[in-house]
């Protein structure tokens, strides 16, 4: 009885300390049944279970502490969770070349101040955040974020500083800056990436403009990229989105580790999402990326989506996708742990039906 009481008191004390420190465990698990045609050398159809079709499964720990005077300290650690196999973490595409890490998605500590929020560590680039926000549903199946072959819109960076202003009075805008330090010995600017972006809102129209660039291991300019996007919601809550990105490769002899691009690229996405019932939405999107000077390296995806919210934290989905690969392209319709690689120039069709639960 004494041992049981001691255990209860220990748990209560730990819970109280966690609550006092405002620490929270959070995450989401996502899995779906999937079928994709055009797989492998024999153009077969592969059916099975895939994780993260709508959004990547993950779990994390985050916390914050109010310091007074408009200041607040915070941290976050977040790892990928492959709920189809039980694996975790994974390879992280960053300029440091660290490779496989556990806290693959996020590892930051920061300070919120009256003039903006600063965080230090590993996080999404500004380009990745904006590219997802202005896509149909930012999904791993048939979405724009699967098309990162020719654009720097799918990266996370480590050894980085991120800055975000509060909402500014001018068009309700925000300014974002990120800077990755490559930490190459003897070369201050080696494997470094810098990005700056601004968002704005005018009535029911939202938009962004972004610019980023990266230097190779020797400090030479590797590539630069710009993007712009618009989002409009009408009185019937129908949402229209569009975005365009353009990347210019500068130096093939000095490439950024893990973040290098050898050819010019461009891409865009357009989409519309409409409510059909209070809890159900349907949408269609078209996504395209290509090497600007090589039409054989072109990828196009058409995506149909239906989302149903069973509750605030439980979402069911059905997605259908059609992928057209250029003669030299062998992109996959799904990017997460479902080995459906086609031969060069082979198109794919597929669908997935799944469930996502947040906690």
The 8 nearest C-alpha neighbors of each residue, nearest first, counted from 0:
[[1, 3, 2, 4, 5, 6, 7, 8],
 [2, 0, 4, 3, 5, 6, 7, 8],
 [1, 3, 5, 0, 4, 6, 7, 8],
 [4, 2, 0, 6, 5, 1, 7, 8],
 [3, 5, 1, 7, 6, 2, 0, 8],
 [6, 4, 2, 8, 3, 7, 1, 9],
 [5, 7, 9, 3, 4, 8, 2, 10],
 [8, 6, 4, 10, 9, 5, 11, 3],
 [7, 9, 11, 5, 6, 10, 12, 4],
 [8, 10, 6, 12, 7, 11, 5, 13],
 [11, 9, 13, 7, 12, 8, 14, 6],
 [12, 10, 8, 14, 9, 13, 15, 7],
 [11, 13, 15, 9, 10, 14, 8, 16],
 [14, 12, 10, 16, 15, 11, 9, 17],
 [15, 13, 17, 11, 16, 12, 10, 18],
 [14, 16, 12, 18, 13, 17, 11, 19],
 [15, 17, 19, 13, 18, 14, 20, 12],
 [18, 16, 14, 20, 19, 15, 22, 13],
 [17, 19, 21, 15, 20, 16, 14, 22],
 [18, 20, 16, 17, 21, 15, 22, 14],
 [19, 21, 17, 18, 22, 16, 64, 63],
 [22, 20, 18, 62, 19, 63, 17, 23],
 [23, 21, 62, 20, 17, 61, 18, 63],
 [24, 22, 61, 60, 62, 25, 21, 17],
 [23, 25, 60, 59, 61, 22, 26, 58],
 [26, 24, 59, 358, 58, 23, 60, 27],
 [27, 25, 58, 57, 358, 357, 59, 28],
 [26, 28, 357, 56, 356, 57, 358, 58],
 [29, 27, 56, 356, 355, 357, 57, 30],
 [28, 30, 355, 51, 56, 50, 354, 356],
 [31, 29, 50, 353, 51, 49, 354, 52],
 [353, 32, 30, 352, 49, 48, 351, 33],
 [31, 33, 48, 352, 351, 47, 353, 49],
 [32, 34, 351, 47, 46, 350, 48, 31],
 [33, 35, 46, 349, 45, 350, 47, 351],
 [36, 34, 349, 45, 44, 348, 46, 347],
 [35, 37, 44, 347, 348, 38, 43, 349],
 [36, 38, 42, 347, 43, 341, 44, 346],
 [37, 39, 341, 42, 43, 339, 36, 340],
 [40, 38, 341, 41, 42, 340, 342, 43],
 [39, 41, 42, 342, 341, 38, 43, 37],
 [42, 40, 43, 39, 38, 37, 342, 341],
 [41, 43, 37, 38, 39, 40, 36, 44],
 [44, 42, 38, 37, 41, 36, 39, 45],
 [45, 43, 36, 35, 38, 37, 46, 34],
 [46, 44, 35, 34, 36, 43, 38, 47],
 [47, 45, 34, 33, 35, 44, 48, 32],
 [46, 48, 33, 32, 34, 49, 45, 337],
 [47, 49, 32, 31, 33, 50, 83, 30],
 [50, 48, 31, 30, 337, 32, 33, 83],
 [51, 49, 30, 83, 29, 52, 82, 31],
 [50, 52, 55, 29, 54, 56, 53, 30],
 [51, 53, 139, 140, 54, 50, 138, 31],
 [52, 54, 138, 51, 139, 140, 55, 29],
 [55, 53, 51, 138, 52, 139, 56, 29],
 [54, 56, 51, 57, 29, 53, 52, 79],
 [57, 55, 28, 80, 27, 51, 29, 79],
 [56, 58, 79, 80, 26, 27, 78, 55],
 [59, 57, 26, 78, 25, 77, 27, 80],
 [58, 60, 77, 76, 25, 24, 26, 78],
 [59, 61, 24, 76, 23, 75, 25, 77],
 [62, 60, 75, 23, 74, 22, 76, 24],
 [63, 61, 22, 21, 74, 73, 23, 75],
 [62, 64, 73, 72, 21, 74, 65, 22],
 [63, 65, 72, 71, 66, 73, 20, 21],
 [66, 64, 71, 67, 70, 72, 63, 69],
 [65, 67, 71, 70, 64, 68, 72, 69],
 [68, 66, 69, 70, 65, 71, 64, 112],
 [67, 69, 70, 66, 113, 112, 71, 65],
 [68, 70, 67, 113, 112, 71, 66, 111],
 [71, 69, 112, 66, 111, 67, 68, 65],
 [70, 72, 65, 111, 66, 64, 110, 73],
 [73, 71, 110, 64, 63, 109, 111, 65],
 [74, 72, 63, 109, 62, 108, 110, 64],
 [73, 75, 108, 107, 62, 61, 109, 63],
 [76, 74, 61, 107, 60, 106, 77, 108],
 [75, 77, 106, 60, 105, 59, 102, 61],
 [78, 76, 59, 105, 102, 104, 58, 106],
 [79, 77, 102, 103, 88, 104, 57, 58],
 [78, 80, 57, 88, 87, 56, 103, 104],
 [81, 79, 87, 57, 56, 82, 86, 78],
 [82, 80, 86, 85, 83, 87, 84, 50],
 [81, 83, 85, 84, 80, 50, 28, 86],
 [82, 84, 81, 50, 85, 49, 48, 30],
 [85, 83, 82, 86, 81, 50, 87, 80],
 [86, 84, 82, 81, 83, 87, 80, 79],
 [85, 87, 81, 84, 80, 82, 88, 83],
 [88, 86, 80, 79, 81, 89, 85, 101],
 [87, 89, 101, 79, 103, 78, 100, 102],
 [90, 88, 99, 100, 103, 91, 87, 101],
 [91, 89, 99, 98, 100, 92, 103, 88],
 [90, 92, 98, 103, 93, 99, 89, 100],
 [93, 91, 257, 154, 90, 155, 258, 94],
 [94, 92, 156, 257, 95, 91, 96, 155],
 [93, 95, 256, 257, 96, 190, 258, 181],
 [96, 94, 97, 93, 181, 256, 157, 190],
 [95, 97, 98, 94, 93, 256, 257, 92],
 [96, 98, 95, 99, 93, 91, 100, 94],
 [99, 97, 90, 96, 91, 100, 92, 93],
 [98, 100, 90, 89, 91, 97, 101, 88],
 [99, 101, 103, 89, 88, 102, 90, 98],
 [100, 102, 88, 103, 78, 89, 87, 99],
 [103, 101, 78, 77, 104, 100, 105, 88],
 [102, 104, 78, 101, 88, 100, 91, 105],
 [105, 103, 77, 78, 102, 79, 122, 106],
 [106, 104, 77, 122, 121, 76, 102, 103],
 [105, 107, 76, 121, 120, 75, 102, 77],
 [108, 106, 120, 119, 75, 74, 121, 118],
 [109, 107, 74, 119, 118, 73, 75, 120],
 [110, 108, 118, 73, 117, 72, 119, 74],
 [109, 111, 72, 117, 71, 116, 73, 112],
 [112, 110, 116, 71, 70, 115, 72, 117],
 [111, 113, 70, 115, 114, 69, 116, 110],
 [112, 114, 69, 115, 70, 111, 165, 116],
 [115, 113, 112, 164, 165, 116, 111, 163],
 [116, 114, 164, 112, 165, 163, 113, 111],
 [115, 117, 111, 163, 162, 112, 110, 164],
 [118, 116, 162, 110, 109, 161, 111, 115],
 [117, 119, 109, 161, 108, 160, 107, 110],
 [120, 118, 160, 107, 108, 159, 109, 161],
 [119, 121, 107, 159, 158, 157, 106, 122],
 [122, 120, 157, 106, 105, 156, 107, 158],
 [121, 123, 105, 155, 156, 124, 104, 120],
 [124, 122, 155, 127, 154, 156, 125, 128],
 [123, 125, 127, 126, 155, 154, 156, 122],
 [124, 126, 128, 127, 129, 123, 194, 177],
 [127, 125, 152, 129, 124, 128, 130, 209],
 [128, 126, 152, 153, 130, 124, 125, 129],
 [129, 127, 125, 131, 126, 130, 132, 124],
 [128, 130, 132, 126, 131, 127, 133, 125],
 [131, 129, 127, 133, 128, 132, 126, 152],
 [132, 130, 137, 134, 129, 128, 133, 127],
 [131, 133, 129, 134, 130, 128, 137, 136],
 [132, 134, 131, 130, 240, 129, 241, 242],
 [133, 135, 131, 137, 132, 136, 130, 143],
 [134, 136, 270, 284, 137, 133, 271, 240],
 [137, 135, 138, 134, 142, 131, 53, 132],
 [138, 136, 131, 134, 142, 135, 144, 143],
 [137, 139, 53, 142, 140, 54, 136, 52],
 [140, 138, 52, 53, 334, 142, 333, 145],
 [139, 141, 333, 52, 138, 142, 332, 53],
 [142, 140, 332, 320, 302, 300, 333, 139],
 [143, 141, 138, 144, 140, 145, 137, 139],
 [142, 144, 145, 146, 286, 134, 268, 137],
 [143, 145, 146, 142, 153, 147, 137, 131],
 [144, 146, 143, 142, 147, 139, 334, 141],
 [147, 145, 144, 143, 148, 288, 149, 142],
 [146, 148, 150, 149, 153, 145, 152, 144],
 [147, 149, 146, 150, 288, 151, 289, 145],
 [148, 150, 264, 147, 290, 289, 288, 265],
 [151, 149, 147, 152, 148, 264, 246, 265],
 [152, 150, 153, 154, 147, 149, 126, 224],
 [153, 151, 127, 126, 150, 154, 147, 130],
 [152, 154, 127, 147, 151, 144, 155, 126],
 [155, 153, 152, 124, 127, 151, 123, 156],
 [154, 156, 123, 124, 122, 93, 92, 121],
 [157, 155, 93, 121, 122, 123, 124, 154],
 [156, 158, 121, 159, 120, 93, 179, 122],
 [159, 157, 120, 180, 179, 121, 156, 181],
 [158, 160, 179, 157, 120, 178, 119, 180],
 [159, 161, 119, 178, 177, 118, 179, 120],
 [162, 160, 177, 118, 117, 176, 119, 159],
 [161, 163, 117, 176, 116, 175, 177, 118],
 [164, 162, 175, 116, 115, 174, 176, 117],
 [163, 165, 115, 174, 173, 114, 116, 166],
 [166, 164, 115, 167, 173, 114, 163, 116],
 [167, 165, 173, 172, 171, 164, 168, 174],
 [166, 168, 172, 171, 169, 173, 165, 170],
 [169, 167, 171, 170, 166, 172, 173, 165],
 [168, 170, 171, 167, 172, 199, 166, 173],
 [171, 169, 172, 200, 199, 201, 168, 167],
 [172, 170, 168, 167, 169, 200, 199, 166],
 [171, 173, 199, 167, 198, 170, 166, 169],
 [174, 172, 198, 166, 197, 164, 167, 165],
 [173, 175, 197, 164, 196, 163, 198, 176],
 [174, 176, 163, 196, 195, 162, 197, 173],
 [177, 175, 195, 162, 194, 161, 196, 163],
 [178, 176, 161, 194, 160, 193, 162, 195],
 [179, 177, 193, 160, 159, 192, 194, 180],
 [178, 180, 159, 192, 191, 158, 181, 193],
 [179, 181, 191, 182, 158, 159, 178, 190],
 [180, 182, 190, 191, 183, 189, 95, 94],
 [183, 181, 180, 184, 187, 189, 190, 95],
 [184, 182, 186, 189, 181, 185, 187, 216],
 [183, 185, 186, 182, 187, 189, 181, 216],
 [184, 186, 183, 187, 182, 189, 217, 188],
 [187, 185, 189, 183, 184, 188, 217, 218],
 [186, 188, 189, 185, 183, 182, 218, 184],
 [189, 187, 218, 191, 186, 190, 214, 181],
 [188, 190, 216, 218, 217, 186, 191, 183],
 [191, 189, 181, 216, 215, 255, 214, 94],
 [192, 190, 181, 180, 179, 214, 189, 188],
 [191, 193, 213, 179, 212, 178, 214, 190],
 [194, 192, 178, 211, 212, 177, 179, 213],
 [195, 193, 211, 177, 176, 210, 178, 212],
 [194, 196, 176, 210, 175, 209, 211, 177],
 [197, 195, 209, 175, 208, 174, 210, 176],
 [196, 198, 174, 173, 208, 207, 175, 209],
 [197, 199, 207, 172, 173, 206, 208, 174],
 [200, 198, 172, 206, 170, 171, 205, 207],
 [199, 201, 205, 170, 171, 204, 202, 206],
 [200, 202, 204, 170, 203, 205, 199, 171],
 [201, 203, 204, 200, 205, 170, 231, 232],
 [204, 202, 232, 231, 201, 205, 200, 233],
 [203, 205, 231, 201, 202, 230, 200, 206],
 [206, 204, 200, 230, 229, 199, 201, 231],
 [205, 207, 229, 228, 199, 198, 230, 200],
 [208, 206, 198, 228, 227, 197, 199, 209],
 [207, 209, 227, 197, 196, 226, 198, 228],
 [210, 208, 196, 226, 225, 195, 227, 197],
 [209, 211, 225, 195, 224, 194, 196, 226],
 [212, 210, 194, 224, 193, 223, 195, 225],
 [211, 213, 223, 193, 222, 192, 224, 194],
 [212, 214, 192, 221, 222, 191, 220, 193],
 [215, 213, 220, 221, 218, 219, 191, 190],
 [214, 216, 255, 254, 253, 190, 218, 221],
 [215, 217, 189, 190, 218, 255, 253, 254],
 [218, 216, 189, 215, 219, 253, 186, 214],
 [217, 219, 189, 188, 215, 214, 216, 220],
 [220, 218, 214, 215, 217, 221, 253, 250],
 [219, 221, 214, 222, 249, 213, 215, 250],
 [222, 220, 214, 250, 249, 215, 213, 254],
 [223, 221, 248, 249, 247, 213, 212, 220],
 [222, 224, 212, 247, 211, 246, 213, 248],
 [223, 225, 246, 211, 245, 210, 212, 247],
 [226, 224, 210, 209, 245, 244, 211, 246],
 [227, 225, 244, 209, 243, 208, 245, 210],
 [226, 228, 208, 207, 243, 242, 209, 244],
 [227, 229, 242, 206, 207, 241, 243, 133],
 [228, 230, 206, 241, 205, 240, 242, 231],
 [229, 231, 240, 205, 239, 204, 206, 241],
 [230, 232, 204, 239, 238, 203, 205, 240],
 [233, 231, 238, 237, 236, 203, 239, 234],
 [234, 232, 236, 235, 237, 231, 238, 203],
 [233, 235, 236, 232, 237, 203, 238, 231],
 [234, 236, 233, 237, 232, 273, 274, 238],
 [237, 235, 233, 234, 232, 238, 273, 274],
 [236, 238, 273, 235, 232, 233, 272, 239],
 [237, 239, 232, 272, 271, 231, 236, 273],
 [238, 240, 271, 231, 230, 270, 232, 237],
 [241, 239, 230, 270, 269, 133, 229, 271],
 [240, 242, 269, 229, 228, 268, 133, 270],
 [241, 243, 228, 267, 268, 227, 229, 133],
 [244, 242, 267, 226, 227, 266, 228, 268],
 [245, 243, 226, 266, 265, 225, 267, 227],
 [244, 246, 265, 224, 225, 264, 226, 266],
 [247, 245, 224, 264, 263, 223, 265, 150],
 [248, 246, 263, 222, 223, 249, 224, 264],
 [247, 249, 222, 263, 262, 261, 260, 221],
 [250, 248, 222, 221, 220, 247, 251, 223],
 [251, 249, 221, 252, 253, 248, 220, 254],
 [250, 252, 261, 253, 254, 249, 221, 248],
 [251, 253, 250, 254, 221, 215, 219, 261],
 [254, 252, 215, 251, 250, 216, 219, 217],
 [255, 253, 215, 259, 221, 251, 256, 252],
 [254, 256, 215, 259, 190, 258, 216, 214],
 [255, 257, 94, 258, 96, 259, 254, 190],
 [258, 256, 94, 93, 92, 259, 255, 96],
 [257, 259, 255, 256, 94, 93, 260, 92],
 [258, 260, 255, 254, 257, 256, 261, 221],
 [261, 259, 262, 248, 258, 222, 149, 254],
 [260, 262, 251, 248, 259, 263, 250, 254],
 [263, 261, 248, 260, 264, 290, 247, 149],
 [262, 264, 247, 248, 291, 246, 290, 265],
 [265, 263, 290, 291, 149, 246, 289, 245],
 [264, 266, 245, 244, 288, 289, 246, 291],
 [267, 265, 288, 287, 244, 243, 289, 245],
 [266, 268, 243, 242, 287, 286, 244, 288],
 [267, 269, 286, 242, 241, 285, 287, 134],
 [270, 268, 241, 285, 240, 284, 286, 242],
 [271, 269, 284, 240, 135, 283, 239, 285],
 [270, 272, 239, 282, 238, 283, 240, 284],
 [273, 271, 282, 238, 237, 281, 283, 239],
 [272, 274, 237, 280, 281, 282, 275, 238],
 [275, 273, 280, 276, 279, 281, 277, 237],
 [274, 276, 280, 279, 273, 281, 277, 278],
 [277, 275, 279, 278, 274, 280, 307, 273],
 [278, 276, 279, 274, 275, 280, 308, 307],
 [277, 279, 308, 276, 307, 280, 309, 274],
 [280, 278, 307, 276, 306, 275, 277, 274],
 [281, 279, 274, 306, 273, 275, 305, 307],
 [282, 280, 305, 304, 273, 272, 274, 306],
 [283, 281, 272, 304, 271, 303, 273, 305],
 [282, 284, 303, 302, 270, 271, 304, 272],
 [285, 283, 270, 302, 269, 301, 135, 271],
 [284, 286, 301, 269, 268, 300, 302, 270],
 [287, 285, 268, 300, 143, 299, 267, 301],
 [286, 288, 299, 266, 267, 298, 268, 300],
 [289, 287, 266, 298, 265, 297, 146, 267],
 [290, 288, 297, 296, 264, 265, 291, 298],
 [289, 291, 264, 293, 296, 292, 263, 149],
 [290, 292, 264, 263, 293, 289, 265, 294],
 [293, 291, 290, 294, 263, 262, 264, 289],
 [292, 294, 290, 295, 296, 291, 289, 297],
 [293, 295, 296, 297, 292, 290, 325, 289],
 [294, 296, 325, 326, 327, 293, 297, 328],
 [297, 295, 328, 294, 325, 327, 289, 290],
 [296, 298, 289, 325, 294, 295, 288, 324],
 [297, 299, 324, 288, 287, 323, 325, 289],
 [300, 298, 287, 323, 286, 322, 288, 324],
 [301, 299, 322, 286, 321, 285, 141, 323],
 [300, 302, 285, 321, 320, 284, 286, 322],
 [303, 301, 320, 284, 283, 319, 141, 285],
 [302, 304, 283, 319, 318, 282, 320, 284],
 [305, 303, 318, 282, 281, 317, 283, 306],
 [304, 306, 281, 317, 316, 280, 318, 282],
 [307, 305, 316, 280, 279, 315, 281, 304],
 [306, 308, 279, 315, 314, 278, 309, 316],
 [309, 307, 314, 278, 310, 313, 315, 279],
 [308, 310, 313, 314, 307, 311, 315, 278],
 [311, 309, 313, 308, 312, 314, 278, 307],
 [312, 310, 313, 308, 309, 314, 357, 356],
 [311, 313, 357, 310, 356, 314, 358, 309],
 [314, 312, 356, 310, 309, 355, 311, 308],
 [315, 313, 308, 355, 307, 309, 354, 316],
 [316, 314, 354, 307, 353, 306, 355, 308],
 [317, 315, 306, 353, 305, 352, 307, 354],
 [316, 318, 352, 305, 351, 304, 353, 306],
 [319, 317, 304, 351, 350, 303, 305, 316],
 [318, 320, 350, 303, 302, 349, 304, 351],
 [321, 319, 302, 349, 141, 301, 348, 350],
 [320, 322, 348, 301, 300, 347, 349, 302],
 [323, 321, 300, 347, 346, 299, 348, 332],
 [322, 324, 346, 299, 298, 300, 325, 347],
 [325, 323, 298, 344, 328, 346, 345, 329],
 [324, 326, 295, 297, 328, 344, 296, 327],
 [327, 325, 344, 295, 328, 343, 324, 296],
 [328, 326, 295, 343, 296, 325, 344, 329],
 [329, 327, 325, 343, 296, 324, 344, 326],
 [330, 328, 343, 341, 342, 344, 324, 331],
 [329, 331, 328, 324, 332, 340, 341, 298],
 [332, 330, 333, 340, 339, 334, 329, 341],
 [331, 333, 141, 140, 322, 347, 334, 330],
 [334, 332, 140, 331, 139, 335, 141, 337],
 [335, 333, 139, 145, 331, 336, 332, 140],
 [336, 334, 337, 333, 51, 50, 139, 49],
 [335, 337, 338, 334, 49, 50, 81, 333],
 [338, 336, 335, 49, 339, 333, 334, 48],
 [339, 337, 340, 336, 335, 334, 331, 38],
 [338, 340, 38, 337, 331, 341, 39, 45],
 [339, 341, 331, 38, 39, 338, 329, 342],
 [342, 340, 38, 39, 329, 37, 345, 339],
 [341, 343, 345, 329, 40, 39, 344, 340],
 [344, 342, 329, 327, 328, 345, 326, 341],
 [343, 345, 326, 324, 325, 328, 327, 329],
 [346, 344, 343, 342, 324, 341, 37, 347],
 [347, 345, 323, 324, 322, 37, 344, 348],
 [346, 348, 37, 322, 36, 321, 35, 345],
 [349, 347, 321, 36, 35, 320, 322, 346],
 [348, 350, 35, 34, 320, 319, 36, 321],
 [351, 349, 319, 318, 34, 33, 320, 35],
 [350, 352, 33, 318, 32, 317, 31, 353],
 [353, 351, 317, 31, 32, 316, 318, 33],
 [31, 354, 352, 316, 30, 315, 32, 351],
 [353, 355, 315, 29, 314, 30, 316, 31],
 [354, 356, 29, 314, 28, 313, 315, 357],
 [357, 355, 313, 28, 27, 312, 29, 314],
 [358, 356, 27, 312, 26, 313, 28, 355],
 [357, 26, 25, 27, 356, 312, 24, 28]]
